[in-house]
Amino acid sequence: MPTGFIVKDGYPFIGVTFLIAFLVGYFISPYVAIIPFILACFFTFFFRNPKRVIPNDPDVLVSPADGKVMEVSEVYEDLFLNTECKKVTIFLSVFDVHVNRAPMEGKITFRQYTCGGFLPAYKDSVGFENERHSIGIDNGKIEILVTQIAGLLARRVISWTDLGKNLAKGELYGMIKFGSCTEVFVPKSVEITVKKGDYVRGGESIIGRLQKMDKSIFPNLFTAANLSFGVVGITFAAQGEFTLAAICVLLSLLSDGCDGRVARALGVSGPMGRELDSLADVVGFGVAPAYMLYMYQLSHTGWLGYVPLLAFSVFGAFRLARFNIMTDEVHGYFLGLPIPAAGCMAATYVLSGIRLPEWLLMVLMVVVGYLMVSRVHHPDFKGKGADPVNTLALIIVAILGVLALVWDWHSWPVLIFALYAVFGICNTTINLVKR
């Protein structure tokens, strides 16, 4: 690591220009020598390495460079972090200190140098097109990525460190000769303490603060509850406690409805939470209800009972897998029957006390499983849907509901979810006919 007031990489620039100034002044004219002398003074100024007071707080991140904050944004970083994160962009003019400092203490676990062009450092595309050097730092709590980006005049990004080196907070690790830009990528859990337009000093200015508590634990607790109710429900079903098993499915629904809302309210939504939620849904609304129905009415049917058991569970898993890869496609409806609706249909069937013929139950379990992976559109109740609601579909659903209640009024709980599925089928069919 360089020490002293002047960075040693500037010695050739300073020495050569001072020598030229001396020779020109001695052999030609002192007045002409003013130009190389001023240039030598500029190089001395540019390659300066002033002392900085580094904050001792281990929960703060310091600026890696002097300069003006040009952008604070949320982006997807796919080089090292591979997740949604926050980015702070700092522009360094030719008059700023150009040595770069580590934003936090930690070990360099990633390093990459990329050749590129030399666009002005304030342009948005410099992070993709210009010469740049990136290092990933891991302190055991979080990982961050710092990128040095060459500017219009810069022709060399300098690094004084290497992969596997442990950096102290504020320690010099490189510089960019002449105009440049520095980007810092941090996890979304880090609170950014600067805004666009702020001027920061490398090693001194605090640009981020680690949150004392990981708020993602709160939505994850609800997701864990969803999964736990599913596992307990399977246990109850195996013991013949079908009412308790059905209640566990409904409690899974309650937990599933809370985790997403809590995550959005706290601003901690992320891919990990979505994946964990899907895994919990497979158990809580797929495996647990299917096994409950099997033990409730189909266990004595032998291998034939495995068909609806597997159809319900496996199709539910496929439905969630499809949902996960279609998160960017907003339709205003659910494509296929949502698995919570399918699971709650099974739970309310058990709680209602009604019993369908075994063959009919097996057929309906397979049908419900297929509906989950079908192209049938079901309302999402989150505002105006993309599909028109047909009066005829509502009439059909109402008639079927009345007939079911006349047959057995105890069926009203299961009708809530069954008629939702029927409405999706009817409304989608009518819309297809109208087209």
C-alpha positions as CSV (number, residue, x, y, z in Angstrom):
1,M,0.0,0.0,0.0
2,P,1.4,3.4,-0.9
3,T,2.4,5.8,1.9
4,G,3.4,9.4,2.0
5,F,1.8,12.5,0.7
6,I,2.5,11.7,-3.0
7,V,1.5,8.4,-4.6
8,K,4.6,6.8,-6.1
9,D,2.8,6.2,-9.4
10,G,2.9,10.0,-9.9
11,Y,6.7,10.3,-9.5
12,P,7.5,9.8,-13.2
13,F,4.9,12.4,-14.2
14,I,6.2,14.9,-11.6
15,G,9.9,14.2,-12.2
16,V,9.7,14.4,-16.0
17,T,7.7,17.7,-16.1
18,F,9.9,19.3,-13.5
19,L,13.0,18.3,-15.5
20,I,11.5,19.7,-18.7
21,A,10.7,22.9,-16.9
22,F,14.3,23.2,-15.6
23,L,15.8,22.4,-19.0
24,V,13.5,24.8,-20.9
25,G,14.1,27.5,-18.3
26,Y,17.9,27.1,-18.5
27,F,18.4,26.7,-22.2
28,I,15.4,28.5,-23.8
29,S,13.5,30.9,-21.6
30,P,12.2,31.0,-18.0
31,Y,8.9,32.3,-19.3
32,V,8.4,29.3,-21.6
33,A,9.3,27.1,-18.6
34,I,6.2,28.3,-16.8
35,I,4.0,25.9,-18.8
36,P,5.8,22.6,-17.9
37,F,6.2,24.0,-14.3
38,I,2.5,24.5,-13.9
39,L,1.9,21.0,-15.3
40,A,4.4,19.6,-12.8
41,C,2.6,21.3,-10.0
42,F,-0.7,19.9,-11.3
43,F,0.7,16.4,-11.3
44,T,1.9,16.9,-7.7
45,F,-1.6,18.0,-6.8
46,F,-3.3,15.2,-8.6
47,F,-1.2,12.4,-7.2
48,R,-1.6,13.6,-3.6
49,N,-2.5,11.2,-0.8
50,P,-3.9,13.2,2.1
51,K,-4.3,11.6,5.5
52,R,-7.9,10.7,6.4
53,V,-9.6,10.0,9.7
54,I,-11.3,6.6,9.3
55,P,-14.5,6.0,11.3
56,N,-14.1,3.2,13.9
57,D,-17.8,2.1,13.8
58,P,-17.8,-1.4,12.3
59,D,-21.3,-1.0,11.0
60,V,-20.6,1.9,8.7
61,L,-19.4,1.9,5.1
62,V,-17.1,4.8,4.0
63,S,-16.8,6.3,0.6
64,P,-14.1,4.6,-1.7
65,A,-13.3,7.9,-3.3
66,D,-13.5,11.7,-3.2
67,G,-16.1,13.2,-5.5
68,K,-19.7,14.0,-6.2
69,V,-22.5,11.4,-5.7
70,M,-24.1,11.1,-9.2
71,E,-26.6,8.4,-8.5
72,V,-28.2,6.3,-5.7
73,S,-30.3,3.5,-7.2
74,E,-31.5,-0.1,-6.9
75,V,-30.1,-2.5,-9.6
76,Y,-29.5,-6.1,-10.2
77,E,-25.8,-6.9,-9.8
78,D,-24.8,-10.0,-11.8
79,L,-21.0,-9.9,-11.6
80,F,-20.5,-10.9,-7.9
81,L,-23.5,-10.3,-5.7
82,N,-26.0,-11.8,-8.2
83,T,-29.0,-10.2,-6.5
84,E,-31.0,-7.0,-6.3
85,C,-28.8,-4.4,-4.5
86,K,-28.2,-0.7,-4.0
87,K,-25.7,1.2,-6.1
88,V,-23.9,4.5,-5.2
89,T,-22.1,6.1,-8.1
90,I,-19.3,8.7,-7.4
91,F,-17.8,11.0,-10.0
92,L,-14.2,12.2,-9.6
93,S,-13.2,15.3,-11.4
94,V,-9.5,15.9,-12.3
95,F,-9.3,18.1,-9.1
96,D,-10.4,15.4,-6.7
97,V,-8.1,13.0,-4.9
98,H,-7.9,9.9,-7.1
99,V,-6.7,7.2,-4.7
100,N,-9.4,4.6,-3.8
101,R,-10.0,3.3,-0.4
102,A,-11.8,0.2,0.9
103,P,-15.4,1.0,2.0
104,M,-15.2,-1.6,4.8
105,E,-12.9,-4.1,6.4
106,G,-12.9,-7.5,4.8
107,K,-11.3,-10.1,2.5
108,I,-11.1,-9.7,-1.3
109,T,-13.0,-12.8,-2.6
110,F,-13.5,-11.5,-6.1
111,R,-11.4,-9.5,-8.6
112,Q,-11.9,-8.8,-12.2
113,Y,-10.3,-6.3,-14.7
114,T,-12.1,-5.5,-17.9
115,C,-10.6,-3.6,-20.9
116,G,-12.9,-1.0,-22.5
117,G,-13.3,2.4,-23.9
118,F,-12.9,5.9,-22.3
119,L,-16.2,7.7,-22.4
120,P,-16.7,10.6,-20.0
121,A,-17.1,9.2,-16.5
122,Y,-20.4,10.9,-15.9
123,K,-22.2,9.0,-18.7
124,D,-24.5,6.2,-17.7
125,S,-22.9,3.6,-20.0
126,V,-19.4,3.9,-18.5
127,G,-20.1,1.0,-16.1
128,F,-20.5,-1.3,-19.1
129,E,-18.2,0.2,-21.8
130,N,-15.2,1.8,-20.1
131,E,-12.0,0.2,-18.7
132,R,-12.8,-0.9,-15.1
133,H,-11.5,-3.0,-12.2
134,S,-13.9,-4.6,-9.7
135,I,-13.2,-6.2,-6.3
136,G,-15.6,-8.1,-4.1
137,I,-15.1,-7.7,-0.3
138,D,-16.5,-10.1,2.3
139,N,-16.4,-9.2,6.0
140,G,-18.4,-12.2,7.3
141,K,-21.6,-10.2,7.6
142,I,-22.1,-8.8,4.1
143,E,-20.5,-8.7,0.7
144,I,-20.0,-5.6,-1.4
145,L,-18.6,-4.9,-4.9
146,V,-16.5,-1.8,-5.7
147,T,-15.7,-0.9,-9.3
148,Q,-13.1,1.6,-10.5
149,I,-14.1,3.0,-13.9
150,A,-11.8,4.9,-16.2
151,G,-12.9,8.3,-17.5
152,L,-12.3,10.3,-20.6
153,L,-8.6,11.1,-19.9
154,A,-7.8,8.0,-18.0
155,R,-5.8,5.2,-19.7
156,R,-5.0,3.1,-16.7
157,V,-6.8,1.7,-13.7
158,I,-4.2,0.9,-11.0
159,S,-4.6,-1.8,-8.3
160,W,-2.3,-2.2,-5.3
161,T,-4.0,-5.3,-4.0
162,D,-4.8,-8.9,-5.0
163,L,-7.3,-11.7,-4.5
164,G,-7.3,-13.1,-1.0
165,K,-5.9,-9.9,0.6
166,N,-7.5,-8.6,3.8
167,L,-8.3,-4.9,3.6
168,A,-8.7,-2.5,6.5
169,K,-11.5,0.0,6.3
170,G,-10.2,3.1,4.5
171,E,-7.1,1.3,3.3
172,L,-5.7,2.4,-0.1
173,Y,-6.2,-0.3,-2.7
174,G,-5.8,1.5,-6.0
175,M,-6.3,4.6,-8.1
176,I,-7.5,5.8,-11.4
177,K,-5.3,8.2,-13.3
178,F,-7.1,11.4,-14.2
179,G,-10.9,11.7,-14.6
180,S,-12.9,8.7,-13.4
181,C,-15.9,7.2,-11.7
182,T,-16.4,4.7,-8.8
183,E,-19.4,2.5,-8.2
184,V,-20.3,0.7,-4.9
185,F,-22.8,-2.1,-4.9
186,V,-24.2,-3.1,-1.4
187,P,-27.0,-5.4,-0.2
188,K,-30.5,-3.9,0.0
189,S,-30.3,-4.3,3.8
190,V,-27.7,-1.5,3.9
191,E,-29.1,2.0,4.7
192,I,-27.6,4.5,2.3
193,T,-26.8,7.7,4.1
194,V,-25.9,9.9,1.0
195,K,-28.0,11.3,-1.8
196,K,-27.5,12.6,-5.3
197,G,-25.5,15.8,-5.3
198,D,-23.6,15.1,-2.1
199,Y,-19.8,15.6,-2.0
200,V,-17.9,12.8,-0.3
201,R,-14.4,12.2,0.9
202,G,-12.7,8.8,0.5
203,G,-12.2,7.0,3.7
204,E,-14.0,9.6,5.8
205,S,-17.5,10.2,4.5
206,I,-20.1,7.6,5.6
207,I,-22.1,6.4,2.6
208,G,-23.9,3.4,4.2
209,R,-24.9,1.9,7.5
210,L,-25.5,-1.8,8.3
211,Q,-28.9,-2.3,9.9
212,K,-28.7,-3.6,13.5
213,M,-31.4,-6.0,12.8
214,D,-32.1,-8.0,9.7
215,K,-35.8,-7.1,9.1
216,S,-36.2,-10.0,6.6
217,I,-36.5,-12.3,9.6
218,F,-40.1,-11.1,10.2
219,P,-41.6,-12.2,6.8
220,N,-39.5,-15.3,6.9
221,L,-41.0,-16.2,10.3
222,F,-44.5,-16.2,8.6
223,T,-43.1,-18.3,5.8
224,A,-41.6,-20.7,8.3
225,A,-45.0,-20.9,10.1
226,N,-46.6,-21.8,6.7
227,L,-44.1,-24.6,6.3
228,S,-44.4,-25.7,9.9
229,F,-48.2,-26.0,9.7
230,G,-47.9,-28.1,6.6
231,V,-45.5,-30.5,8.3
232,V,-47.7,-30.7,11.4
233,G,-50.8,-31.2,9.3
234,I,-49.2,-34.2,7.6
235,T,-48.4,-35.6,11.1
236,F,-52.0,-35.1,12.2
237,A,-53.3,-36.8,9.0
238,A,-51.1,-39.8,9.7
239,Q,-52.6,-40.1,13.2
240,G,-56.1,-39.8,11.9
241,E,-56.7,-36.3,13.4
242,F,-58.3,-35.0,10.2
243,T,-60.0,-32.0,11.7
244,L,-56.7,-30.7,13.1
245,A,-54.9,-31.5,9.8
246,A,-57.5,-29.4,8.0
247,I,-57.1,-26.5,10.5
248,C,-53.3,-26.6,9.9
249,V,-53.9,-26.1,6.1
250,L,-56.1,-23.0,6.9
251,L,-53.4,-21.7,9.3
252,S,-50.9,-22.1,6.4
253,L,-53.2,-19.9,4.3
254,L,-53.2,-17.2,7.1
255,S,-49.4,-17.4,7.4
256,D,-48.9,-17.3,3.6
257,G,-51.1,-14.2,3.3
258,C,-49.0,-12.3,5.9
259,D,-45.4,-13.0,4.8
260,G,-45.6,-11.1,1.4
261,R,-47.4,-8.2,3.0
262,V,-44.9,-7.9,5.8
263,A,-42.0,-8.2,3.4
264,R,-43.3,-5.3,1.2
265,A,-44.1,-3.2,4.2
266,L,-40.6,-3.5,5.6
267,G,-39.0,-3.2,2.1
268,V,-37.2,-6.5,2.3
269,S,-38.8,-8.4,-0.6
270,G,-36.2,-10.5,-2.5
271,P,-35.7,-13.6,-4.5
272,M,-34.8,-15.7,-1.4
273,G,-38.1,-14.9,0.2
274,R,-40.0,-15.8,-2.9
275,E,-38.2,-19.1,-3.3
276,L,-38.7,-20.0,0.4
277,D,-42.4,-19.1,0.1
278,S,-42.8,-21.5,-2.8
279,L,-41.2,-24.3,-1.0
280,A,-43.5,-23.7,2.0
281,D,-46.5,-23.6,-0.3
282,V,-45.7,-27.0,-1.8
283,V,-45.8,-28.6,1.6
284,G,-48.7,-26.5,3.1
285,F,-51.1,-26.5,0.1
286,G,-49.8,-29.4,-2.0
287,V,-48.4,-32.4,0.0
288,A,-50.3,-31.9,3.2
289,P,-53.9,-31.6,1.8
290,A,-53.3,-34.4,-0.7
291,Y,-52.0,-36.7,2.0
292,M,-54.9,-35.7,4.3
293,L,-57.5,-36.6,1.7
294,Y,-55.7,-39.9,1.0
295,M,-55.7,-40.9,4.7
296,Y,-59.2,-39.5,5.2
297,Q,-61.0,-41.5,2.5
298,L,-58.6,-43.3,0.0
299,S,-56.1,-45.2,2.1
300,H,-57.9,-48.5,1.6
301,T,-58.0,-48.2,-2.2
302,G,-54.4,-49.4,-2.5
303,W,-52.2,-48.2,-5.3
304,L,-55.1,-46.6,-7.1
305,G,-55.3,-44.0,-4.4
306,Y,-51.7,-43.0,-5.1
307,V,-52.8,-41.5,-8.5
308,P,-54.8,-38.6,-7.1
309,L,-52.4,-38.2,-4.2
310,L,-49.4,-37.7,-6.6
311,A,-51.5,-35.7,-9.2
312,F,-52.5,-33.2,-6.6
313,S,-49.0,-32.8,-5.1
314,V,-46.9,-32.9,-8.2
315,F,-49.1,-30.6,-10.3
316,G,-49.0,-28.2,-7.4
317,A,-45.2,-28.2,-7.4
318,F,-45.2,-27.6,-11.2
319,R,-47.7,-24.8,-10.8
320,L,-45.4,-23.0,-8.3
321,A,-42.3,-23.5,-10.5
322,R,-44.2,-21.9,-13.4
323,F,-45.3,-19.0,-11.2
324,N,-41.7,-18.4,-10.1
325,I,-40.4,-18.0,-13.6
326,M,-43.3,-15.8,-14.7
327,T,-42.9,-13.1,-11.9
328,D,-42.3,-10.3,-14.5
329,E,-45.5,-11.1,-16.4
330,V,-48.4,-9.2,-14.9
331,H,-51.7,-10.4,-16.2
332,G,-54.3,-9.2,-13.7
333,Y,-55.3,-12.8,-13.1
334,F,-53.8,-16.1,-11.9
335,L,-52.7,-18.5,-14.7
336,G,-54.0,-21.8,-13.4
337,L,-55.7,-22.4,-10.1
338,P,-53.6,-21.0,-7.2
339,I,-52.3,-23.7,-5.0
340,P,-53.6,-22.1,-1.8
341,A,-57.1,-22.3,-3.2
342,A,-56.6,-26.0,-4.0
343,G,-55.3,-26.8,-0.6
344,C,-58.1,-24.9,1.2
345,M,-60.6,-26.6,-0.9
346,A,-59.4,-29.9,0.5
347,A,-59.3,-28.6,4.0
348,T,-62.9,-27.2,3.9
349,Y,-64.1,-30.5,2.4
350,V,-62.8,-32.4,5.4
351,L,-64.2,-29.7,7.9
352,S,-67.6,-29.7,6.3
353,G,-68.1,-33.3,7.1
354,I,-69.5,-34.2,3.7
355,R,-68.3,-37.3,1.9
356,L,-68.3,-37.8,-1.8
357,P,-68.1,-41.2,-3.4
358,E,-64.4,-42.4,-3.5
359,W,-64.3,-42.6,-7.3
360,L,-65.6,-39.0,-7.5
361,L,-63.1,-37.7,-5.0
362,M,-60.2,-39.3,-6.9
363,V,-61.4,-37.8,-10.2
364,L,-61.8,-34.3,-8.6
365,M,-58.4,-34.5,-7.0
366,V,-56.9,-35.1,-10.4
367,V,-59.0,-32.4,-12.0
368,V,-58.0,-29.9,-9.4
369,G,-54.3,-30.9,-9.9
370,Y,-54.7,-30.3,-13.6
371,L,-56.4,-26.9,-13.1
372,M,-53.3,-25.8,-11.2
373,V,-51.1,-26.2,-14.3
374,S,-53.8,-25.3,-16.8
375,R,-54.2,-22.1,-18.8
376,V,-57.4,-21.2,-17.1
377,H,-57.6,-17.6,-15.8
378,H,-58.7,-17.1,-12.2
379,P,-59.3,-13.7,-10.6
380,D,-56.5,-12.3,-8.4
381,F,-58.7,-9.7,-6.5
382,K,-55.9,-7.1,-6.6
383,G,-57.7,-4.5,-8.6
384,K,-59.0,-4.5,-12.1
385,G,-58.4,-7.8,-13.8
386,A,-57.2,-8.2,-17.4
387,D,-60.1,-10.4,-18.3
388,P,-63.7,-9.2,-18.5
389,V,-66.1,-10.7,-16.0
390,N,-69.0,-12.3,-17.8
391,T,-72.5,-12.2,-16.3
392,L,-73.3,-15.6,-17.6
393,A,-70.3,-17.1,-15.7
394,L,-71.6,-15.5,-12.5
395,I,-75.1,-16.9,-13.1
396,I,-73.8,-20.4,-13.7
397,V,-71.7,-20.2,-10.5
398,A,-74.7,-18.9,-8.5
399,I,-77.0,-21.8,-9.8
400,L,-74.4,-24.4,-8.9
401,G,-73.9,-22.9,-5.5
402,V,-77.6,-23.0,-4.7
403,L,-77.9,-26.6,-5.9
404,A,-75.0,-27.6,-3.7
405,L,-76.5,-26.0,-0.7
406,V,-79.9,-27.6,-1.4
407,W,-78.1,-31.0,-1.6
408,D,-76.2,-30.4,1.7
409,W,-76.0,-27.0,3.4
410,H,-73.0,-28.2,5.3
411,S,-71.0,-27.9,2.0
412,W,-70.9,-24.0,2.2
413,P,-67.2,-23.9,3.4
414,V,-65.9,-25.9,0.5
415,L,-68.1,-24.0,-1.9
416,I,-66.1,-20.8,-1.3
417,F,-63.1,-22.3,-3.0
418,A,-64.9,-24.8,-5.3
419,L,-67.0,-22.1,-6.9
420,Y,-63.9,-19.9,-7.3
421,A,-62.4,-22.7,-9.4
422,V,-65.6,-23.2,-11.4
423,F,-65.9,-19.5,-12.1
424,G,-62.4,-19.5,-13.6
425,I,-63.3,-22.3,-15.9
426,C,-66.6,-20.8,-17.0
427,N,-65.3,-17.2,-17.4
428,T,-62.3,-18.3,-19.4
429,T,-64.4,-20.5,-21.7
430,I,-66.8,-17.7,-22.4
431,N,-64.1,-15.3,-23.2
432,L,-62.4,-17.7,-25.6
433,V,-65.8,-18.3,-27.4
434,K,-66.3,-14.5,-27.7
435,R,-62.9,-14.0,-29.3
